[in-house]
Amino acid sequence: MRMSKLLMPTLREVPAEAEITSHKLMLRAGMIRRLAAGIYSYLPLGIKTLQKVEKIIREEMDAAGAQELLMPALLPAEAYMASGRWEVFGASMFKMKDRYDRDYCLGPTHEELFTQAVIDNVKSYKEYPMTLYQIQTKYRDEGRPRFGVMRSREFVMKDAYSFDTSDEGLDVSYKKMYDAYCKIFTRLGLDFTIVDADSGAMGGSGSQEFMVKSPVGEDGIAYCEACGYAANYEKAECIPQPKEADAEEKPMEKIHTPNVHTIEELVSFLGAQPYDFAKTIIYKADDKYVAAMVRGDREINEVKLKNLVGCIDDLELAEPFKVREITNAEVGFAGPVGLNIPVYADKEVSLMKNFVVGANETDMHYKNVNIGRDFTPFEVADIRVVEEGDACPKCGKPLKTAQGIEVGHIFKLGTKYSDALGLRYLDEDGASKTVTMGCYGIGVTRCIAAAIEQNNDEHGIIWPVSIAPYEVTVIPVNSKNEEQVKAAEEIYERLKAEGVDVLLDDRNERAGVKFNDADLIGIPLRIVVGKKCGEGIVEYKPRRGGETEEKTTDDAVKSAVSFVKGNI
């Protein structure tokens, strides 16, 4: 490609809308442009990288035995209603009606539709196992789209679904996809970690996420360097860390705590430690209200609580007026004693003695509260957020934590959707049995942003060769010098003939402008044709940490071809 013909509207200034590095650089490099909140157009450089990511995914999925198809994005409501997810997705699903008042949505994910496709077309056990996939645009009405293509309302996703006749068969299909994902993310040049995860709205018996560690990641990861355990915050098991407590239970006592609403204020007021308190938070779970308790120095894990309570819709904090109605007190004085809604207590709370809680009376707390004597929780379970230094649930060594970007997620769905939609097969004896399923997703557009977050410097993007929009750029220093232009053209044509994706900067611009643009858009290798071209000498410079070398034209071309083929 000749840069003089390339639509590449680079920006020198950082757009005000951009918050993180990948968003800034994708805008500055002319890869994307914003149409509306969470909605982006992909310009030529962006689409080139997107297509390369898709190509790698296709190659590894096909190698693993998966078959590609393409589903519609505009979907009828019936299948989602049958599975129960028409309500589960809630406000995040784009819903609409056609001219005949029939319900449709823009597909957020396609478990139901793939299941229906197999119901309509596959009958015999002989046709299993089977894995189908697509690469397609998805739509989710994010309440807060942010970070460019990292969390957008329209995005490209690879979703795959496996269909087996047994749980043992699902294990085999799941492992194939696990291995394929490892190959995909390695080829994309991503430094990734695999963590245990919560299945969320997808359901099923188990799942794992492929996470790219990054300070801008929206997901927390807990991991153990000693044994290799890793899980996201939603799933990470918390081993109770008891604090020393009085051996004997003391009489419960109501104390006056005027204008003391928070744990920090209680600590100061009573001269105690945060772990001497248990905070009680009131939640709305579907059409009911529940209370959750954790130690004063801990935070409630709302995903764990939602799963424990079994609510279908989003779990949310109770409205202040409802807290006042339930507790007969202002917000900040809720406690478990005498509360007439179910109380879910974290495991650490069950190990506490003589602790302080709200008294369900404004400006009042109870001290010396004990479980069993003063109140009985509806259930005791792990409902807190993991923290740095917590004991690893596998080996007991201290956990470390980091932020991560989820780029892939694999699920063992089991029979959740096949039961709901009636996906069955006839075995060798003619008996009807239920198909068991797996689900495997990759955020294709998110992979691009994750790659930039891990590969950049003060000058711009540093693309892994495998997904760079162009692998080599050839730059004549002086576009008015016929000798330089001719030499650059020859190198350009030779690289093209070798199958290299090469960009010729034939613009009538200063050399500094050309170099800056090459660095900004992240081309992995630069060949500069300057004053020594008459001697057959050019400058050869890798974008990533390489020093500029002088090479003969032949050596530069051979080295470039070897560099590209060795890194794809």
ZAFI-114830 format. One line per 2 residues: number of its first residue (from 1); their letters; for each residue x, y, z of C-alpha. Coordinates in nm, 3 decimals. Layout:
! residues N
NUM	A	X Y Z; ...
//
This chain:
! residues 568
1	MR	0.000 0.000 0.000; 0.115 0.351 -0.080
3	MS	0.068 0.587 0.210; -0.030 0.871 -0.024
5	KL	-0.345 0.670 -0.103; -0.412 0.545 0.250
7	LM	-0.696 0.687 0.460; -0.495 0.740 0.778
9	PT	-0.614 1.049 0.966; -0.352 1.055 1.242
11	LR	-0.384 1.301 1.528; -0.105 1.482 1.711
13	EV	-0.316 1.571 2.015; -0.488 1.324 2.246
15	PA	-0.868 1.343 2.201; -1.054 1.458 2.511
17	EA	-1.284 1.155 2.503; -0.998 0.905 2.542
19	EI	-0.917 0.773 2.890; -0.674 0.484 2.847
21	TS	-0.368 0.423 2.631; -0.530 0.191 2.377
23	HK	-0.822 0.428 2.323; -0.590 0.725 2.280
25	LM	-0.361 0.546 2.037; -0.637 0.389 1.829
27	LR	-0.781 0.736 1.777; -0.446 0.905 1.721
29	AG	-0.329 0.634 1.480; -0.643 0.677 1.270
31	MI	-0.770 0.323 1.339; -1.116 0.415 1.466
33	RR	-1.357 0.706 1.491; -1.643 0.747 1.739
35	LA	-1.999 0.771 1.604; -2.180 0.764 1.939
37	AG	-2.114 0.647 2.294; -1.970 0.296 2.265
39	IY	-2.006 0.285 1.885; -1.702 0.310 1.656
41	SY	-1.621 0.298 1.286; -1.308 0.107 1.185
43	LP	-1.090 0.289 0.935; -0.844 0.105 0.702
45	LG	-0.564 0.054 0.959; -0.816 -0.066 1.215
47	IK	-0.988 -0.308 0.982; -0.653 -0.452 0.869
49	TL	-0.562 -0.542 1.225; -0.914 -0.668 1.296
51	QK	-0.894 -0.899 0.994; -0.556 -1.034 1.105
53	VE	-0.690 -1.113 1.451; -0.986 -1.289 1.290
55	KI	-0.755 -1.485 1.059; -0.553 -1.623 1.351
57	IR	-0.872 -1.717 1.534; -1.011 -1.894 1.226
59	EE	-0.691 -2.088 1.166; -0.674 -2.222 1.521
61	MD	-1.047 -2.291 1.549; -1.043 -2.480 1.219
63	AA	-0.732 -2.672 1.328; -0.920 -2.777 1.642
65	GA	-1.200 -2.925 1.430; -1.457 -2.646 1.471
67	QE	-1.684 -2.547 1.180; -1.762 -2.184 1.097
69	LL	-2.109 -2.054 1.020; -2.281 -1.716 1.051
71	MP	-2.598 -1.638 1.246; -2.815 -1.327 1.206
73	AL	-2.765 -1.035 1.444; -3.138 -0.952 1.446
75	LP	-3.301 -1.230 1.647; -3.658 -1.328 1.743
77	AE	-3.739 -1.332 2.113; -3.881 -1.684 2.138
79	AY	-3.556 -1.871 2.192; -3.440 -1.627 2.462
81	MA	-3.779 -1.650 2.632; -3.755 -2.031 2.630
83	SG	-3.416 -2.019 2.804; -3.527 -1.748 3.049
85	RW	-3.261 -1.501 2.936; -3.503 -1.253 2.780
87	EV	-3.546 -1.126 3.136; -3.197 -1.211 3.267
89	FG	-3.019 -0.978 3.023; -3.243 -0.695 3.138
91	AS	-3.153 -0.345 3.021; -2.831 -0.461 2.855
93	MF	-3.025 -0.627 2.571; -3.127 -0.411 2.276
95	KM	-3.496 -0.501 2.233; -3.734 -0.390 1.961
97	KD	-4.060 -0.474 1.788; -4.120 -0.514 1.417
99	RY	-4.415 -0.367 1.226; -4.628 -0.666 1.334
101	DR	-4.556 -0.603 1.703; -4.332 -0.912 1.733
103	DY	-4.039 -0.900 1.977; -3.680 -0.903 1.852
105	CL	-3.337 -0.822 1.990; -2.992 -0.744 1.859
107	GP	-2.795 -1.052 1.957; -2.584 -1.013 2.273
109	TH	-2.474 -1.378 2.245; -2.602 -1.681 2.055
111	EE	-2.632 -1.991 2.275; -3.003 -2.025 2.204
113	LF	-2.970 -1.979 1.829; -2.688 -2.229 1.789
115	TQ	-2.888 -2.475 1.998; -3.188 -2.423 1.772
117	AV	-2.972 -2.473 1.461; -2.859 -2.813 1.591
119	ID	-3.217 -2.907 1.687; -3.330 -2.832 1.331
121	NV	-3.044 -3.010 1.154; -2.890 -3.286 1.367
123	KS	-3.072 -3.596 1.494; -2.838 -3.895 1.530
125	YK	-2.568 -3.965 1.787; -2.338 -4.042 1.493
127	EY	-2.318 -3.671 1.410; -2.169 -3.584 1.750
129	PM	-1.938 -3.445 1.880; -1.964 -3.116 1.695
131	TL	-1.825 -2.767 1.753; -1.965 -2.469 1.562
133	YQ	-1.843 -2.110 1.570; -1.891 -1.769 1.417
135	IQ	-1.716 -1.432 1.415; -1.986 -1.172 1.429
137	TK	-2.093 -0.836 1.568; -2.267 -0.841 1.907
139	YR	-2.475 -0.574 2.077; -2.507 -0.492 2.446
141	DE	-2.652 -0.169 2.581; -2.377 -0.097 2.831
143	GR	-2.485 0.140 3.103; -2.144 0.302 3.091
145	PR	-1.956 0.237 2.767; -1.594 0.339 2.817
147	FG	-1.233 0.284 2.722; -1.299 0.285 2.347
149	VM	-1.347 -0.065 2.206; -1.265 -0.220 2.545
151	RS	-1.624 -0.180 2.667; -1.847 -0.074 2.380
153	RE	-2.209 -0.128 2.283; -2.125 -0.285 1.947
155	FV	-1.829 -0.521 1.924; -1.694 -0.817 1.729
157	MK	-1.691 -1.150 1.907; -1.595 -1.505 1.821
159	DA	-1.845 -1.737 1.984; -1.830 -2.115 1.958
161	YS	-2.050 -2.392 2.093; -1.971 -2.760 2.137
163	FD	-2.230 -3.036 2.134; -2.158 -3.376 2.292
165	TS	-2.346 -3.686 2.400; -2.189 -3.705 2.747
167	DE	-2.010 -3.506 3.014; -1.693 -3.698 2.928
169	GL	-1.728 -3.585 2.568; -1.775 -3.225 2.685
171	DV	-1.449 -3.252 2.880; -1.268 -3.347 2.558
173	SY	-1.427 -3.063 2.357; -1.356 -2.815 2.635
175	KK	-0.988 -2.917 2.644; -0.960 -2.874 2.266
177	MY	-1.093 -2.520 2.292; -0.870 -2.448 2.593
179	DA	-0.566 -2.552 2.390; -0.684 -2.359 2.083
181	YC	-0.728 -2.045 2.293; -0.377 -2.077 2.433
183	KI	-0.244 -2.092 2.075; -0.462 -1.800 1.961
185	FT	-0.357 -1.562 2.237; 0.006 -1.663 2.205
187	RL	-0.003 -1.588 1.832; -0.173 -1.255 1.904
189	GL	0.131 -1.161 2.111; -0.063 -1.135 2.437
191	DF	0.080 -1.206 2.782; -0.221 -1.383 2.933
193	TI	-0.326 -1.565 3.250; -0.598 -1.830 3.275
195	VD	-0.826 -1.792 3.579; -1.128 -1.970 3.724
197	AD	-1.438 -1.759 3.669; -1.805 -1.719 3.748
199	SG	-2.040 -1.837 3.473; -2.278 -1.544 3.518
201	AM	-2.578 -1.520 3.285; -2.435 -1.797 3.065
203	GG	-2.492 -2.056 3.335; -2.333 -2.398 3.350
205	SG	-2.107 -2.593 3.580; -1.773 -2.419 3.535
207	SQ	-1.578 -2.165 3.338; -1.235 -2.011 3.289
209	EF	-1.127 -1.669 3.167; -0.823 -1.574 2.963
211	MV	-0.702 -1.249 3.115; -0.442 -0.999 3.002
213	KS	-0.285 -0.833 3.306; -0.317 -0.456 3.280
215	PV	-0.361 -0.171 3.528; -0.662 -0.049 3.327
217	GE	-0.835 -0.388 3.340; -1.184 -0.382 3.486
219	DG	-1.156 -0.731 3.634; -0.960 -0.823 3.943
221	IA	-0.742 -1.135 3.947; -0.618 -1.325 4.250
223	YC	-0.329 -1.560 4.184; -0.076 -1.772 4.370
225	EA	0.284 -1.778 4.253; 0.353 -2.086 4.463
227	CG	0.099 -2.331 4.317; -0.041 -2.156 4.008
229	YA	-0.395 -2.106 4.139; -0.573 -1.815 3.969
231	AN	-0.928 -1.684 3.974; -1.107 -1.360 3.909
233	YE	-1.248 -1.163 4.200; -1.600 -1.288 4.129
235	KA	-1.493 -1.648 4.172; -1.186 -1.643 4.399
237	EC	-1.249 -1.850 4.710; -1.179 -1.669 5.035
239	IP	-1.039 -1.873 5.322; -1.156 -1.723 5.655
241	QP	-0.882 -1.533 5.836; -1.000 -1.528 6.200
243	KE	-0.884 -1.261 6.440; -0.823 -1.331 6.808
245	AD	-1.143 -1.292 7.008; -1.254 -1.322 7.368
247	AE	-1.311 -1.684 7.461; -1.630 -1.609 7.654
249	EK	-1.940 -1.445 7.520; -2.024 -1.117 7.693
251	PM	-2.374 -0.980 7.744; -2.507 -0.790 7.442
253	EK	-2.530 -0.418 7.512; -2.693 -0.132 7.321
255	IH	-2.471 0.177 7.293; -2.542 0.531 7.181
257	TP	-2.342 0.625 6.869; -2.472 0.965 6.754
259	NV	-2.410 1.050 6.386; -2.184 0.745 6.343
261	HT	-2.282 0.578 6.014; -1.966 0.416 5.872
263	IE	-1.707 0.166 5.989; -1.442 0.440 5.982
265	EL	-1.654 0.659 6.208; -1.721 0.365 6.443
267	VS	-1.351 0.284 6.465; -1.278 0.641 6.569
269	FL	-1.577 0.669 6.802; -1.519 0.341 6.990
271	GA	-1.140 0.326 6.965; -1.157 -0.023 6.815
273	QP	-1.036 -0.199 6.497; -1.239 -0.252 6.176
275	YD	-1.232 -0.628 6.230; -1.421 -0.582 6.559
277	FA	-1.730 -0.484 6.360; -1.963 -0.663 6.122
279	KT	-2.140 -0.445 5.867; -2.487 -0.530 5.744
281	II	-2.594 -0.421 5.395; -2.951 -0.444 5.266
283	YK	-2.997 -0.559 4.903; -3.287 -0.596 4.666
285	AD	-3.275 -0.938 4.500; -3.546 -0.963 4.235
287	DK	-3.871 -0.897 4.427; -3.735 -0.960 4.777
289	YV	-3.491 -0.798 5.017; -3.198 -0.966 5.191
291	AA	-2.921 -0.861 5.426; -2.553 -0.948 5.378
293	MV	-2.289 -0.938 5.651; -1.910 -0.920 5.628
295	RG	-1.642 -0.820 5.873; -1.586 -0.446 5.900
297	DR	-1.258 -0.452 5.709; -1.402 -0.659 5.419
299	EI	-1.618 -0.590 5.115; -1.919 -0.786 4.995
301	NE	-1.874 -0.980 4.671; -2.206 -0.911 4.499
303	VK	-2.159 -1.185 4.239; -2.112 -1.448 4.510
305	LK	-2.410 -1.306 4.698; -2.627 -1.305 4.385
307	NL	-2.544 -1.669 4.315; -2.607 -1.765 4.677
309	VG	-2.943 -1.588 4.692; -3.038 -1.726 4.352
311	CI	-3.180 -1.404 4.212; -3.241 -1.391 3.837
313	DD	-3.223 -1.016 3.776; -2.947 -0.782 3.889
315	LE	-2.872 -0.764 4.259; -2.875 -0.401 4.374
317	LA	-2.847 -0.198 4.691; -3.181 -0.132 4.854
319	EP	-3.322 0.217 4.817; -3.270 0.437 5.126
321	FK	-3.644 0.460 5.193; -3.666 0.079 5.186
323	VR	-3.372 0.048 5.426; -3.554 0.282 5.664
325	EI	-3.872 0.076 5.628; -3.695 -0.255 5.694
327	TN	-3.470 -0.141 5.980; -3.681 0.139 6.134
329	AE	-3.362 0.345 6.127; -3.164 0.578 5.907
331	VG	-2.914 0.430 5.664; -2.595 0.326 5.844
333	FA	-2.755 0.159 6.147; -2.871 -0.173 5.997
335	GP	-2.790 -0.488 6.193; -2.891 -0.856 6.203
337	VG	-3.051 -0.866 6.547; -3.428 -0.880 6.510
339	LN	-3.415 -0.820 6.135; -3.717 -0.972 5.959
341	IP	-3.547 -1.047 5.625; -3.301 -1.331 5.544
343	VY	-2.949 -1.260 5.668; -2.652 -1.405 5.475
345	AD	-2.332 -1.398 5.680; -1.979 -1.441 5.550
347	KE	-1.778 -1.729 5.693; -1.550 -1.491 5.882
349	VS	-1.847 -1.342 6.066; -1.932 -1.688 6.198
351	LM	-1.585 -1.700 6.362; -1.626 -1.365 6.538
353	KN	-1.722 -1.312 6.901; -1.848 -1.010 7.089
355	FV	-1.859 -0.792 6.778; -2.036 -0.464 6.705
357	VG	-2.334 -0.430 6.469; -2.602 -0.175 6.393
359	AN	-2.903 -0.186 6.627; -3.173 -0.106 6.369
361	ET	-3.227 0.216 6.554; -3.093 0.556 6.454
363	DM	-2.774 0.653 6.642; -2.758 0.315 6.815
365	HY	-2.535 0.004 6.785; -2.507 -0.326 6.968
367	KN	-2.177 -0.449 7.106; -2.087 -0.799 7.226
369	VN	-2.309 -0.959 6.960; -2.269 -1.333 6.896
371	IG	-2.411 -1.562 6.629; -2.644 -1.831 6.761
373	RD	-2.728 -1.645 7.077; -2.833 -1.305 6.945
375	FT	-2.928 -1.391 6.587; -2.915 -1.684 6.349
377	PF	-2.814 -1.622 5.986; -3.029 -1.769 5.712
379	EV	-2.704 -1.903 5.563; -2.330 -1.877 5.624
381	AD	-2.113 -1.876 5.310; -1.815 -1.715 5.139
383	IR	-1.957 -1.380 5.021; -1.659 -1.147 5.047
385	VV	-1.411 -1.002 4.801; -1.066 -1.159 4.799
387	EE	-0.775 -0.937 4.908; -0.399 -0.930 4.854
389	GD	-0.233 -1.154 5.111; -0.533 -1.383 5.168
391	AC	-0.446 -1.750 5.196; -0.448 -1.945 4.870
393	PK	-0.738 -2.195 4.879; -0.513 -2.462 4.726
395	CG	-0.180 -2.432 4.907; -0.232 -2.172 5.179
397	KP	0.043 -1.938 5.062; -0.037 -1.561 5.034
399	LK	-0.230 -1.460 4.722; -0.133 -1.172 4.498
401	TA	-0.379 -0.956 4.309; -0.377 -0.767 3.981
403	QG	-0.614 -0.606 3.735; -0.687 -0.778 3.408
405	IE	-0.865 -0.746 3.075; -1.086 -1.042 2.986
407	VG	-1.015 -1.142 2.625; -1.162 -1.493 2.628
409	HI	-1.405 -1.700 2.832; -1.488 -2.071 2.809
411	FK	-1.786 -2.239 2.978; -1.911 -2.587 3.047
413	LG	-2.279 -2.523 2.990; -2.395 -2.880 3.046
415	TK	-2.763 -2.919 2.961; -2.884 -2.570 3.060
417	YS	-2.984 -2.469 2.707; -3.047 -2.815 2.562
419	DA	-3.299 -2.882 2.842; -3.465 -2.543 2.800
421	LG	-3.494 -2.570 2.421; -3.532 -2.946 2.382
423	LR	-3.204 -3.039 2.215; -3.195 -3.421 2.219
425	YL	-3.048 -3.702 2.012; -3.126 -4.067 1.945
427	DE	-2.860 -4.307 2.076; -2.765 -4.641 1.920
429	DG	-3.068 -4.805 2.085; -3.308 -4.538 1.959
431	AS	-3.349 -4.380 2.303; -3.387 -4.002 2.326
433	KT	-3.117 -3.831 2.533; -3.011 -3.473 2.610
435	VT	-2.712 -3.313 2.439; -2.450 -3.152 2.664
437	MG	-2.295 -2.822 2.555; -1.994 -2.595 2.595
439	CY	-1.956 -2.228 2.505; -1.635 -2.048 2.405
441	GI	-1.603 -1.672 2.345; -1.327 -1.434 2.238
443	GV	-1.364 -1.056 2.237; -1.207 -0.993 1.896
445	TR	-1.210 -0.615 1.910; -1.108 -0.621 2.275
447	CI	-0.801 -0.826 2.181; -0.683 -0.532 1.970
449	AA	-0.710 -0.292 2.264; -0.544 -0.543 2.499
451	AI	-0.253 -0.586 2.257; -0.199 -0.208 2.249
453	EQ	-0.218 -0.183 2.629; 0.067 -0.434 2.651
455	NN	0.265 -0.305 2.351; 0.327 0.069 2.340
457	DE	0.575 0.341 2.429; 0.583 0.720 2.436
459	HG	0.590 0.729 2.056; 0.289 0.509 1.986
461	II	0.185 0.150 1.926; 0.435 -0.138 1.900
463	WP	0.238 -0.405 1.717; 0.316 -0.775 1.745
465	VS	0.408 -0.867 1.387; 0.120 -1.115 1.361
467	IA	-0.151 -0.846 1.389; 0.023 -0.532 1.263
469	PY	-0.179 -0.359 0.991; 0.144 -0.348 0.790
471	EV	0.454 -0.545 0.880; 0.718 -0.327 0.714
473	TV	0.728 0.037 0.610; 0.970 0.164 0.345
475	IP	1.054 0.534 0.377; 1.245 0.741 0.123
477	VN	1.391 1.033 0.318; 1.358 1.280 0.032
479	SK	1.055 1.221 -0.188; 1.197 1.461 -0.448
481	NE	1.517 1.262 -0.487; 1.461 1.029 -0.783
483	EQ	1.735 0.790 -0.678; 1.587 0.744 -0.331
485	VK	1.233 0.712 -0.466; 1.341 0.450 -0.722
487	AA	1.532 0.247 -0.463; 1.238 0.261 -0.221
489	EE	1.001 0.148 -0.497; 1.224 -0.149 -0.577
491	IY	1.239 -0.259 -0.212; 0.863 -0.214 -0.184
493	ER	0.796 -0.433 -0.489; 1.041 -0.702 -0.378
495	LK	0.881 -0.725 -0.033; 0.534 -0.743 -0.186
497	AE	0.650 -1.026 -0.411; 0.763 -1.216 -0.096
499	GV	0.416 -1.184 0.054; 0.510 -0.915 0.306
501	DV	0.239 -0.665 0.402; 0.440 -0.353 0.322
503	LL	0.362 0.019 0.335; 0.550 0.264 0.114
505	DD	0.556 0.617 0.255; 0.559 0.803 -0.076
507	RN	0.414 1.122 0.070; 0.583 1.454 0.008
509	ER	0.650 1.508 0.378; 0.953 1.576 0.593
511	AG	1.142 1.268 0.711; 1.055 1.346 1.075
513	VK	0.683 1.340 0.997; 0.720 1.004 0.825
515	FN	0.921 0.855 1.112; 0.673 0.983 1.371
517	DA	0.378 0.838 1.184; 0.553 0.502 1.143
519	DL	0.614 0.488 1.518; 0.262 0.608 1.603
521	IG	0.085 0.345 1.393; 0.327 0.082 1.521
523	IP	0.478 -0.073 1.208; 0.715 -0.346 1.338
525	LR	0.999 -0.281 1.093; 1.125 0.031 0.917
527	IV	1.355 0.045 0.614; 1.480 0.397 0.542
529	VG	1.622 0.488 0.203; 1.855 0.787 0.241
531	KK	2.172 0.943 0.110; 2.364 0.615 0.091
533	CG	2.114 0.448 -0.142; 2.351 0.518 -0.433
535	EG	2.598 0.286 -0.258; 2.326 0.024 -0.212
537	IV	2.300 0.096 0.164; 1.976 0.150 0.359
539	EY	1.885 0.182 0.728; 1.706 -0.110 0.894
541	KP	1.528 -0.060 1.230; 1.284 -0.282 1.425
543	RR	1.017 -0.085 1.610; 1.059 -0.283 1.932
545	GG	1.385 -0.191 2.103; 1.603 -0.239 1.800
547	ET	1.902 -0.030 1.701; 1.932 0.120 1.357
549	EE	2.160 -0.086 1.132; 2.303 -0.017 0.793
551	KT	2.243 -0.300 0.548; 2.276 -0.356 0.179
553	TD	1.947 -0.347 -0.006; 1.958 -0.725 -0.059
555	DA	2.034 -0.794 0.307; 1.759 -0.556 0.418
557	VK	1.500 -0.732 0.203; 1.612 -1.081 0.311
559	SA	1.624 -0.977 0.678; 1.279 -0.820 0.655
561	VS	1.126 -1.132 0.500; 1.291 -1.350 0.764
563	FV	1.180 -1.113 1.042; 0.818 -1.117 0.931
565	KG	0.790 -1.491 0.864; 0.966 -1.573 1.189
567	NI	0.720 -1.369 1.397; 0.383 -1.453 1.243
//
